[in-house]
Amino acid sequence: MITDLVTGCILQYLLMNYAMLLTYIVRVKEFLLGRSQRVRLNWQIYEEIGVISGVPQGSILGPVLFLACVNDIWRNTNSNIRLFTEYYITYRIITDRSDIAKLQTDLNGLREWVVEN
């Protein structure tokens, strides 16, 4: 999931680009940064470690931040694209070989967008 890969600093940058109030940006940053987790396996609790990226699973902010992160993904495709709460799909009606090539070009562009972002 893309929200598992983004850091608080990237999300803060995105939120600032959407002209959100500074108070909201600071609260989101505080929510994402400074978290830690530990694992329990067979009744043994392991050492707590800091979490440096991602959004807590099950949080209301997860889907909102995902949409903020991928809001411009459509710019890299000429195919249809649909954004959902925590994922996106891209598709094209295939009527001939050129449509297949166009879809592949769009998929390559989406891959480049993911690497850059």
C-alpha positions in Angstrom: 0.0 0.0 0.0 1.4 3.4 -0.9 0.7 4.9 2.5 3.0 2.4 4.0 5.8 3.8 1.9 5.5 7.5 2.5 7.1 9.5 5.3 5.6 12.2 7.4 7.8 14.8 5.6 6.5 13.8 2.2 2.9 13.9 3.4 3.5 17.2 5.1 4.8 18.6 1.7 1.7 17.3 0.0 -0.6 18.8 2.5 1.1 22.1 2.2 0.7 22.0 -1.6 -3.1 21.6 -1.0 -3.2 24.9 1.0 -4.2 23.2 4.2 -4.1 25.2 7.4 -0.8 25.0 9.2 -2.6 23.6 12.3 -3.8 20.6 10.4 -0.4 20.0 8.9 1.3 20.1 12.3 -1.3 17.7 13.7 -0.9 15.2 10.9 2.9 15.4 11.3 2.6 14.8 15.0 0.3 11.8 14.3 2.7 10.2 11.9 6.0 10.9 13.5 7.4 9.7 16.8 5.5 6.4 16.7 6.9 3.1 17.8 5.8 -0.6 17.7 6.7 -3.9 19.2 6.0 -7.5 18.3 4.7 -10.3 20.4 5.4 -13.8 19.2 4.5 -16.9 21.2 4.0 -14.8 24.3 7.4 -13.2 24.0 7.4 -9.4 23.6 10.3 -8.0 21.6 12.0 -4.7 21.9 10.1 -1.6 20.8 11.4 0.2 17.7 10.6 3.5 16.0 8.4 3.6 13.0 9.8 5.8 10.3 7.2 5.6 7.6 3.6 4.6 6.9 0.2 5.4 8.3 -1.3 3.4 11.2 -3.6 0.8 9.8 -7.3 1.4 10.5 -6.8 5.1 10.9 -9.3 7.5 9.3 -6.3 9.5 8.0 -4.9 6.6 5.9 -7.4 6.8 3.0 -7.3 10.6 3.0 -3.5 10.7 2.9 -3.4 8.0 0.2 -5.7 10.2 -2.0 -3.5 13.2 -1.3 -0.4 11.2 -2.3 -1.9 9.9 -5.6 -4.1 12.8 -6.5 -1.8 13.7 -9.5 -1.2 10.2 -10.7 -3.6 10.7 -13.6 -1.2 13.1 -15.2 1.0 10.1 -16.3 -1.7 8.2 -18.1 -3.9 8.6 -21.1 -5.9 5.6 -20.1 -8.9 5.7 -17.7 -7.9 5.9 -14.0 -10.1 5.6 -11.0 -9.0 6.5 -7.4 -10.5 4.6 -4.5 -10.0 4.8 -0.8 -6.7 2.9 -0.7 -5.9 1.9 -4.3 -6.3 2.9 -7.9 -7.1 1.1 -11.1 -6.2 2.1 -14.7 -7.9 0.6 -17.7 -8.4 1.0 -21.4 -10.8 -0.6 -23.9 -8.7 -2.7 -26.2 -10.0 -2.7 -29.8 -6.7 -3.3 -31.6 -2.9 -3.7 -31.1 -2.3 0.0 -30.8 -4.5 0.1 -27.7 -2.4 -2.6 -26.1 0.8 -0.5 -26.8 -0.9 2.6 -25.3 -1.9 0.8 -22.2 1.6 -0.5 -21.8 3.0 3.0 -22.2 0.6 4.2 -19.5 1.6 1.4 -17.2 5.2 2.3 -17.7 4.4 5.9 -16.9 2.6 4.9 -13.7 5.6 2.8 -12.7 7.9 5.8 -13.2 5.5 8.0 -11.1 5.6 5.4 -8.3 9.4 5.4 -8.4 9.6 9.2 -8.4 7.1 9.7 -5.7 
